[in-house]
Amino acid sequence: MLAPMSKLTRQNVRAFLERDWDLARRTKDEAVARYVQARGAASAGALAQALFDQVWPRINEPTRRAEDLAHHLAMRKKLGKASRRR
């Protein structure tokens, strides 16, 4: 079961935009490097395939795609309204 999405609030959007993206990327890259170093080079491909196999069926399901589109449209409306208010 997927965790519910958090509410779209000004504080959440600001926190997302102000996140230290360099640190997040570096931390992820270091974790993957440790994983591959411990398990060998072929493990990188296996890890990528495992992640793909886990996610693709969920995101490509017609119901999920329709929900995703609906959420994108709702976000577009909210951001359009916010930009007009600024």
Backbone as CSV, one residue per row, in Angstrom:
resi,resn,N_x,N_y,N_z,CA_x,CA_y,CA_z,C_x,C_y,C_z
1,MET,0.840,-1.186,0.000,0.000,0.000,0.000,0.884,1.248,0.000
2,LEU,0.526,2.203,-0.821,1.303,3.427,-0.920,0.931,4.389,0.191
3,ALA,1.917,5.131,0.637,1.672,6.154,1.647,0.886,7.297,1.005
4,PRO,-0.031,7.896,1.747,-0.789,9.014,1.186,0.141,10.207,0.933
5,MET,-0.196,10.962,-0.092,0.597,12.150,-0.402,0.354,13.213,0.658
6,SER,1.383,13.991,0.934,1.213,15.088,1.876,0.431,16.209,1.198
7,LYS,-0.132,17.058,2.007,-0.898,18.182,1.465,0.039,19.174,0.798
8,LEU,-0.467,19.795,-0.249,0.294,20.827,-0.939,0.081,22.140,-0.192
9,THR,1.061,22.507,0.592,0.985,23.759,1.336,2.156,24.634,0.938
10,ARG,2.057,25.882,1.239,3.148,26.811,0.951,4.437,26.346,1.625
11,GLN,4.310,25.891,2.878,5.477,25.437,3.637,6.107,24.200,2.981
12,ASN,5.275,23.238,2.543,5.806,22.037,1.901,6.497,22.359,0.575
13,VAL,5.892,23.225,-0.206,6.488,23.599,-1.493,7.806,24.325,-1.254
14,ARG,7.821,25.232,-0.300,9.049,25.971,0.008,10.152,25.029,0.475
15,ALA,9.808,24.079,1.348,10.796,23.105,1.838,11.348,22.280,0.682
16,PHE,10.487,21.886,-0.239,10.922,21.113,-1.399,11.873,21.926,-2.266
17,LEU,11.515,23.166,-2.539,12.340,24.006,-3.399,13.670,24.386,-2.752
18,GLU,13.675,24.496,-1.429,14.893,24.902,-0.730,15.744,23.716,-0.268
19,ARG,15.335,22.514,-0.658,16.090,21.317,-0.272,17.511,21.393,-0.833
20,ASP,18.450,20.826,-0.116,19.836,20.776,-0.581,19.948,19.637,-1.591
21,TRP,19.679,19.943,-2.857,19.645,18.919,-3.896,21.022,18.322,-4.159
22,ASP,22.080,19.109,-4.008,23.434,18.571,-4.180,23.720,17.505,-3.123
23,LEU,23.337,17.778,-1.890,23.535,16.812,-0.815,22.701,15.550,-1.050
24,ALA,21.459,15.722,-1.476,20.587,14.573,-1.733,21.177,13.689,-2.822
25,ARG,21.641,14.295,-3.896,22.226,13.531,-5.000,23.518,12.843,-4.556
26,ARG,24.357,13.580,-3.851,25.638,13.029,-3.385,25.411,11.854,-2.436
27,THR,24.443,11.985,-1.524,24.131,10.922,-0.576,23.658,9.665,-1.306
28,LYS,22.774,9.850,-2.292,22.287,8.711,-3.076,23.430,8.061,-3.842
29,ASP,24.252,8.870,-4.506,25.378,8.332,-5.275,26.355,7.562,-4.393
30,GLU,26.613,8.077,-3.200,27.524,7.392,-2.279,26.941,6.064,-1.812
31,ALA,25.643,6.037,-1.560,24.987,4.794,-1.123,25.039,3.740,-2.230
32,VAL,24.771,4.152,-3.457,24.836,3.214,-4.583,26.271,2.734,-4.780
33,ALA,27.234,3.622,-4.643,28.646,3.232,-4.796,29.036,2.193,-3.749
34,ARG,28.594,2.394,-2.505,28.888,1.400,-1.454,28.226,0.068,-1.766
35,TYR,26.999,0.107,-2.255,26.257,-1.107,-2.611,27.011,-1.880,-3.698
36,VAL,27.430,-1.178,-4.750,28.128,-1.817,-5.862,29.507,-2.299,-5.430
37,GLN,30.188,-1.522,-4.616,31.509,-1.922,-4.143,31.425,-3.217,-3.330
38,ALA,30.389,-3.358,-2.543,30.231,-4.553,-1.704,29.742,-5.757,-2.505
39,ARG,28.973,-5.524,-3.584,28.346,-6.641,-4.291,28.866,-6.874,-5.698
40,GLY,29.702,-5.981,-6.217,30.240,-6.143,-7.564,29.504,-5.296,-8.589
41,ALA,30.179,-5.081,-9.728,29.662,-4.188,-10.768,28.319,-4.654,-11.339
42,ALA,28.132,-5.964,-11.476,26.880,-6.459,-12.043,25.679,-6.118,-11.160
43,SER,25.933,-5.867,-9.885,24.829,-5.559,-8.980,24.166,-4.225,-9.327
44,ALA,24.889,-3.325,-9.974,24.299,-2.035,-10.354,23.167,-2.249,-11.353
45,GLY,23.408,-3.105,-12.349,22.356,-3.414,-13.323,21.188,-4.135,-12.677
46,ALA,21.501,-5.063,-11.775,20.445,-5.797,-11.081,19.611,-4.859,-10.209
47,LEU,20.269,-3.909,-9.560,19.559,-2.934,-8.732,18.630,-2.076,-9.592
48,ALA,19.137,-1.588,-10.709,18.318,-0.770,-11.608,17.112,-1.559,-12.111
49,GLN,17.330,-2.812,-12.489,16.228,-3.633,-12.991,15.208,-3.914,-11.894
50,ALA,15.673,-4.177,-10.678,14.758,-4.435,-9.558,13.888,-3.210,-9.279
51,LEU,14.490,-2.028,-9.316,13.719,-0.798,-9.093,12.698,-0.591,-10.205
52,PHE,13.125,-0.821,-11.429,12.232,-0.681,-12.581,11.067,-1.667,-12.478
53,ASP,11.387,-2.932,-12.183,10.350,-3.970,-12.080,9.347,-3.666,-10.976
54,GLN,9.810,-3.023,-9.922,8.935,-2.704,-8.794,8.003,-1.535,-9.124
55,VAL,8.501,-0.560,-9.848,7.752,0.677,-10.068,6.905,0.651,-11.346
56,TRP,7.439,0.133,-12.435,6.773,0.246,-13.734,5.343,-0.294,-13.749
57,PRO,5.081,-1.499,-13.243,3.697,-1.979,-13.287,2.721,-1.062,-12.544
58,ARG,3.179,-0.473,-11.444,2.303,0.421,-10.667,2.012,1.708,-11.414
59,ILE,3.047,2.321,-11.986,2.825,3.633,-12.609,2.210,3.519,-13.999
60,ASN,2.289,2.351,-14.606,1.752,2.193,-15.955,0.332,1.627,-15.966
61,GLU,-0.217,1.346,-14.824,-1.583,0.839,-14.731,-2.549,1.945,-15.170
62,PRO,-3.536,1.631,-16.035,-4.436,2.677,-16.549,-5.098,3.536,-15.465
63,THR,-5.539,2.914,-14.376,-6.186,3.685,-13.311,-5.199,4.671,-12.702
64,ARG,-3.972,4.199,-12.462,-2.946,5.073,-11.883,-2.581,6.204,-12.833
65,ARG,-2.496,5.900,-14.127,-2.162,6.938,-15.103,-3.246,8.006,-15.141
66,ALA,-4.512,7.585,-15.052,-5.619,8.544,-15.035,-5.559,9.407,-13.780
67,GLU,-5.263,8.773,-12.630,-5.125,9.536,-11.377,-3.968,10.524,-11.488
68,ASP,-2.869,10.076,-12.069,-1.698,10.930,-12.216,-2.029,12.155,-13.060
69,LEU,-2.727,11.927,-14.168,-3.122,13.041,-15.029,-4.031,14.008,-14.281
70,ALA,-4.973,13.463,-13.530,-5.882,14.325,-12.758,-5.101,15.168,-11.753
71,HIS,-4.107,14.552,-11.098,-3.295,15.308,-10.137,-2.451,16.373,-10.831
72,HIS,-1.926,16.047,-12.003,-1.158,17.052,-12.750,-2.032,18.250,-13.135
73,LEU,-3.244,17.969,-13.583,-4.153,19.054,-13.955,-4.527,19.902,-12.743
74,ALA,-4.771,19.251,-11.606,-5.092,19.994,-10.385,-3.917,20.870,-9.965
75,MET,-2.706,20.323,-10.072,-1.506,21.095,-9.725,-1.359,22.298,-10.654
76,ARG,-1.596,22.083,-11.928,-1.487,23.187,-12.888,-2.461,24.314,-12.533
77,LYS,-3.681,23.940,-12.160,-4.670,24.951,-11.765,-4.211,25.705,-10.521
78,LYS,-3.722,24.978,-9.527,-3.271,25.614,-8.287,-2.095,26.551,-8.545
79,LEU,-1.139,26.098,-9.337,0.026,26.940,-9.618,-0.370,28.145,-10.462
80,GLY,-1.314,27.960,-11.380,-1.804,29.091,-12.175,-2.477,30.129,-11.298
81,LYS,-3.285,29.655,-10.351,-3.962,30.562,-9.425,-2.937,31.280,-8.536
82,ALA,-1.947,30.548,-8.083,-0.917,31.149,-7.214,-0.116,32.206,-7.970
83,SER,0.198,31.938,-9.249,0.995,32.922,-9.999,0.201,34.181,-10.277
84,ARG,-1.110,34.045,-10.470,-1.957,35.236,-10.691,-2.043,36.095,-9.419
85,ARG,-2.009,35.438,-8.265,-2.091,36.175,-6.998,-0.804,36.907,-6.686
86,ARG,0.301,36.418,-7.189,1.589,37.060,-6.948,1.637,38.300,-7.745
